[in-house]
């Protein structure tokens, strides 16, 4: 794995139900990319070998939220990129902490 991004998409919404609906559409889009991802309570992490592809996905997440009805969308994004090596995977970072 060469790169990982975490995105917290924050669409403007009239109420919590609308907010959840819009964020669900963003997560559905992320799922449709076929990349490994992990949905957490505040952000979704996506990993892959192609840095540019991940950046395009981050950009498209904003467009998805707008198409879902958000008049404005903000995002917090974290990026780890190691072009000549390997980064820790989602599983390596979190699996041992999951409650059974």
Protein Blocks (a to p, Z undefined) as FASTA:
>chain_A
ZZdcddddddddfbfklmmmmmmmmmmmmmmnopacdddfkbccdddfblklmmmmmmmm
mmmmmmnopabdcddddddddfkbccddfklmmmmmpcZZ
